[in-house]
Amino acid sequence: MCQTRRKSSFEVMSRYEALPAALQDFFDGQYQRAYQLVKDMRHPESGLYYDAYVAIGQSSLPSSIAATGVGLIALCIGDYNGWEQNAEAQVIHSLQAMVGDIPGIKPHKDPGTGFFAHFIDAENGAHRWDSEISTIDTALLVSGALFAMRYFQKNDEIARLAMQLYNSVDWGAAVSNPTTGDIYLEIRKGRGFNPLAPYNEYSILANMARGSQTGQQLWENIYAPDQLHLLPMQCVGAGRRIICETDNIPSSFVYQFPFYLVHEYTLSPIYQDLYANVAYADRMDWLQCHNAPTFVWGHGAGVTPAGHYHPDAIGNNPLSVASPYIIAGFLPVYPQGMYDLYDIYHTLIPYDKPHRAPRDPVDSIRFQSAYRYGLTRLQINARDSRPWYPQHTSVIDWSSMLYGLTAFKHGVEFFARCNQIQDLLSAS
C-alpha cells in the first residue's frame, strides 16, 4: 500500500499537530464525519454509492458514478486512518459491480465507447433519470478506481478490475479538438456531443485520455501545467490571475477536483499558485460582495434555498450560500482555513451540541438532519425569517471536505502517491 510517509516542502502534518486542543478535537470530529457521510452512502449489497445524502428518501435516490469514484478513494482514506478493516474487499466488490461481474448488476453505458450514464440504479445499475452518458463522471469514477489500485498496489484483483474498467472506455472519443482543448460533455450512440472549451474540471478527463493519441495531444497542447498560462486568464488581485473566461469564473470545485486527482497538478508550482489565487479570489468575493463574516466563504455547488441545484461562483451566488467543504478543499494552499471552519462550527453550526440547536422543534429536526455529518452549506443574510437548512448534500461536492482534511492531516503526498497513474496507463 502507498503508506510510506516522507517529509518534504509540501508536508503538512505539523499543521494538524500544531492546532490548539479545541481545534484538534473539532478536526477529529469533522474528519470522521466527512468520511462517514461517504461510507453511509454505499449501497450495502451492490457496493455502488448513492448520489447524495438526503434527509428524506435516501433509498429512492440513484447512484452517481462520480459518487462511486469518491467512494473508492474514501475506502483508501478509511484504510489509511484505520477506520475500515475490510476496505480492500469493499473496493473489489464495487469494481466488480461496475465492470458487470456481479449477476443482476449491469451499469448502463454507451456500448460503442464504454462511457457510463451519470445516474444509475443503486441496486442493479439500470439507467436512471434519463441521465446523459457523461464523460466527466466516467473519468471521476475511473480516477477513483485507479487511485485505489495505486493505494492497494499489492492487490492483484484490484489491479485487474481497475485496469479492466479503464480499458473498457474509449477515452479518445471524448476529445473534440486536441488543438483548442475542446472536450465533449456527453456521448450519444458512440459520438461526442456538447463540446466544452477549457478551463474546467474536464482536465481530469484529459488526464484519463492521455493513453490515446488524441488524448496525449490534448494534454500536451492544452492541459499540461506548463501550457496553462496560454489559456484565458483574469486578474483577481495584485499579481494574482486565474484561468477563466472574462467575467465567467467557474465554481471553486472546478479547480479543486483536478488538484487532488491529477498528479501533475498536485505537484506543479504553477497549479499550486493558481489554486492559491482561486482561494484568495473566493475569500475576497465573500468579504466584498456578500457582507459575510471574514470566516464565511466558499463558492461551491449544491442545493439552494430555492430548491434546485446550483454551481455557485464568484459573481454568481445570488442567494449567498456558503460551502464550508470548499474551504476544506483549499487547506493545502490556505491552512488558515481550518480556523475559519472552526469559527463556522463554533458560532454558526454547533452540529454536535444539541443544547445549542434551534428551539423550534421543526427547525431543530431540520438542523440536526442537515448537519448530521458536520459543516455542509449555509445561507448568509437570508431575507426569510425562518432559517434554511440544506437537506441534500452531493457526495461529489462533499469530496472536497474529505480530501482537504486528509491533505491537512496526512499531507498532499498522500494524493500525489496515489494519483500517479501514468505508468499504469502506458503499461496498459
Stockholm file with secondary structure:
# STOCKHOLM 1.0

chainA/1-428         MCQTRRKSSFEVMSRYEALPAALQDFFDGQYQRAYQLVKDMRHPESGLYYDAYVAIGQSSLPSSIAATGVGLIALCIGDYNGWEQNAEAQVIHSLQAMVGDIPGIKPHKDPGTGFFAHFIDAENGAHRWDSEISTIDTALLVSGALFAMRYFQKNDEIARLAMQLYNSVDWGAAVSNPTTGDIYLEIRKGRGFNPLAPYNEYSILANMARGSQTGQQLWENIYAPDQLHLLPMQCVGAGRRIICETDNIPSSFVYQFPFYLVHEYTLSPIYQDLYANVAYADRMDWLQCHNAPTFVWGHGAGVTPAGHYHPDAIGNNPLSVASPYIIAGFLPVYPQGMYDLYDIYHTLIPYDKPHRAPRDPVDSIRFQSAYRYGLTRLQINARDSRPWYPQHTSVIDWSSMLYGLTAFKHGVEFFARCNQIQDLLSAS
#=GR chainA/1-428 SS CCCCCCCCTTCCHHHHHTSCHHHHHHHHHHHHHHHHHHHHTBCTTTCCBBSEEESSCGGGSCEEHHHHHHHHHHHHHHHHTTCCSSHHHHHHHHHHHHHTCSTTCCCCBCTTTCCBBSEECTTTCCBCTTCCEEHHHHHHHHHHHHHHHHHTTTCHHHHHHHHHHHHTSCGGGGEEETTTTEEEEEEETTEEEEEECSSSTTHHHHHHGGGSHHHHHHIIIIISGGGGGGSCEEEEETTEEEECBTTBCCCTHHHHHHHHHCHHHHHCHHHHHHHHHHHHHHHHHHHHHSCCCTTCCCCCEEECTTSSEEECBTTBCTTCEECHHHHHHTTTTCTTHHHHHHHHHHHTCCTTCGGGSCSSHHHHHHHHHHTTTSCCCEESSCSSSSCCCCCEEEHHHHHHHHHHHHHHHHCTHHHHHHSCCHHHHHHC
#=GC SS_cons         CCCCCCCCTTCCHHHHHTSCHHHHHHHHHHHHHHHHHHHHTBCTTTCCBBSEEESSCGGGSCEEHHHHHHHHHHHHHHHHTTCCSSHHHHHHHHHHHHHTCSTTCCCCBCTTTCCBBSEECTTTCCBCTTCCEEHHHHHHHHHHHHHHHHHTTTCHHHHHHHHHHHHTSCGGGGEEETTTTEEEEEEETTEEEEEECSSSTTHHHHHHGGGSHHHHHHIIIIISGGGGGGSCEEEEETTEEEECBTTBCCCTHHHHHHHHHCHHHHHCHHHHHHHHHHHHHHHHHHHHHSCCCTTCCCCCEEECTTSSEEECBTTBCTTCEECHHHHHHTTTTCTTHHHHHHHHHHHTCCTTCGGGSCSSHHHHHHHHHHTTTSCCCEESSCSSSSCCCCCEEEHHHHHHHHHHHHHHHHCTHHHHHHSCCHHHHHHC
//
